[in-house]
Amino acid sequence: MTVSLSALHARAIVLDIEGTTTPVDFVYQVLFPFARAHVAKYLERREHSVACRDAVALLREEQAVDLSGGDAPPEPIVDFVHWLMDRDRKSRGLKALQGLIWQDGYRSGELRGQVYPDVPPALARWQARGLATYIYSSGSVLAQQLIFGSTAAGDLTQYLRGYFDTGVGPKTSTDSYCRIAESIGVPQPEILFVSDVFAELDAARAADLRTALCVRADGNVPASAHPVVRSFDDIID
């Protein structure tokens, strides 16, 4: 199936990362293990930096909320980070700290961003067409910039107009997409949101955005109320 930008009168595209622009395995088998392995060393080395202190403060606030709610998170900050990761918690403090750890990894050359092969030409094509492309991910804005800033195809941030994380709200909340539309100054019906997660697409559609389900894996396409694309090559002018 193809999605026609002209037919949708689209002026902006908002992209999910995990499973949409970037293989899921890169996130779960490369980025997350790297962050887990380097938490203690990073905190020891960067404990006096403002960014590190801010991330730890967010983590301590969340830890206090968990304790007051009757949960039993571990007290040492490294153990608490691991505890959050084990639960795949969409924690702002965790995401902030992970982004900082990954930043060190990208700078040292231990990490390099990964995107699907069809992504770089699509981003260039959309920019040439005059469309504004944005990223919306549960990962921090810093983490998003790092992925697209250091790929095998080069620095792709030149094609991206902006980034959104859960600071605008959860990805399954309709209000989040309304806030994004307001922020970029484009009416909701003129924005195409592309993701591999049904709940996110449903929330975006409820906000009156156009949607497309990205199915990267081989095999049968799931039944969907959203148009399905196998790659960004299916998003045509």
N, C-alpha and C positions, 0 to 999 in steps of 0.2 A: 504494500500500500504506500502511496505517496501523500505528502501534505503540501499543499500549494500555499506559499506565503502570500502571493498576489490575491488568491481567492479569499484568504482570511483577512486581507487588508492589514497584515501584521506590520507593525513599526518597530517592535522589540521582541527579542527572544530571551527567555530566562531558562537556564540549563541547570539541572541537577548534576552532581559529579559522579558519585559512586554508582556504577552500573550503567551510566549514561555517557559521560565523556571519558570515564576512566574505569579500567577493569576492577571489579570487586576484590579480586585477589591482591591487587596492589595495596589496597587499604588494609585488608585483614592479614595478609601474609608478609607484608613489608613494613608499612607505616606503623601499625599498632604494635607489632613485636619490637620495632626499633624504639618506639617511645617507652615501652615497658622496660626494656633493657637499659635505658639511659636515664631514667627518672632520678635515681639516687645521685649519679655523677653530675647531672645537670644542676640539681638543687644545691649540691655542694659547691659547684664552680660558679654558679650565677646567683647565689642567694642574696647578694646585695644589689642586684639590678632592679630597677623600678618595675619592669615587666614581670620579672619572676615574683617579686613581692606581691604585685597585684593579683597574679594568678593564684598564689598561695592563699591570699586573703579571701578570694572567692571560694576556694576549696574549704577553708575553715568555716565560712558562713554556711556552706552546704552541709558540712559535717555536723554543725550545731543543729541544723534543721532536722537531719536524720536522727540525731540523738533525742531531740525533743519529741519526735514522732514515734519513739519507742523502738527504733532500729538500733543496731549495734555495730556501727562502722568502727574499724580500727583507728586508734588515735594517731600513731606515727603517720606523717603525711605521705611517705612513700607507700606504706601499706594501704592507706586510704585511696591513693591513686589507683593502685592495683585492684582494690576492691571495686571501685567505680568501673574500671575497664572490664572486669569479670562480668559485670551486670550490663555492659554496653549502655551505660547511663549517658544521656545527652546533657552532660553537665557543662556549664559555661566555664567553670574553673578548670575542669579537665581538658576541655577543648583548647582553652588558652595555653595551658601548660604544654600540651602535646604540640601545638603549633610552634612554640618556642624551642622545644627539643628538636623538632624536625628542621627548624631554621638552621640550627647548628649542623645537622646532618647534611643539608643541602650545601651549606657553605664549605663543609669539609670534603664534599664530593662523595660521601657515603650514600647519599640519596639522590635520585633523579626522578623528576615527575614523569608519569606515564599517562598517555591518552591513546584512544583508539586511532588507527591510521586515518580514518575519514574526518577526524575532528579538525586538524589544522587547515586543510583546504576549505572546509565548510565555514570556519570562522573568518577566513580571508574573503571568501565569496560573499558572506553576509555583510561584512564591513564595506566591501566594494559596492554592494547594492544599496547601502545607506541605512542598514538596520543596526540598531544598538543591541549588543549582546551582553547579558549579565549572568552571573553565577549565583545560585542560591543553594547552600549546603549546610548541613548540621555542623561541619567542621568550621573552625574560626576563619575569619577573613584572611588572616595571615597564612593559615594552612592552605587556603585556596590559591592565594597568590604564589605560594611556593611551588605548588604542583604545576601551574601553568607557566611559571617563569623559568623553568629549567627542564624542558622536555627534549627528547631526541630531535624533535623538529625545531628546536630553538625556543626563544621567549615568545609565548603566545599571549602574554598580557597586553600586548599592543592592540589586540583585537577585542579586548574586553572593556566595556564601559564602566563596570562596577561590580561589586560583590555584596552579598547578603548572607548573614548567618542567623542563628536563632535569636540574635538580638532584636530582630523584627518579629519574632514569635515562632512557635513550632511549625514545622513544615506541613503538618496535618490540620492546621487552623486556617479557616477561610480569611480571617482578619489579617493574617500575615501577608497574603497576596494582595489584599487591598492596600496595605502599607507600602509594599513594594511598588505598586502602580502609582501611588501618590508620590513616592520618593523619586521615581524616574520621570514623572510627568507625562505618562502615556495612559490613555484610557484602557481599562481592563480588557475590553473586547479586541484591542489591537495588540495584545501581548500573547505570544505563544510560549507556554511552559512545557518543557520536555523532561520527563522523568521515567524511571522504571518502577515506581511505587504507586500502586492504585490509590492508596489513601491520600497521597499528596496531590495526585491529579484530580481526584474528586473534590478536594478542598479548593484547588485552583479554579476548577470549573464552577463551583458554587460561588466563587468571587467574580464570575463572568469572564475569566481568562479563557483563551483557546488552549487546547491541550493535545499532547501526543505521547503515547506510551512507547518508550524505547525498549525493544526486546533484543538484546545482544546475543543471547544464547541460541544455539541451533535447536531445532525441534519445532514442535507445534506452537503456534501463537495462541496465547490464552484468550478466552472470550473477553471482550473489552468494549465498553461504551466509548472509549477514546480511540481515535485513529492510531494505528500501529506503524512504527517505523523500525526497520532493522538496523539502519545506519543513518547518519546525517545526509547521506546521498539521497535518501528518500524525502528529504525536506527540500522541495524544489521552488524555483522562482515562480 
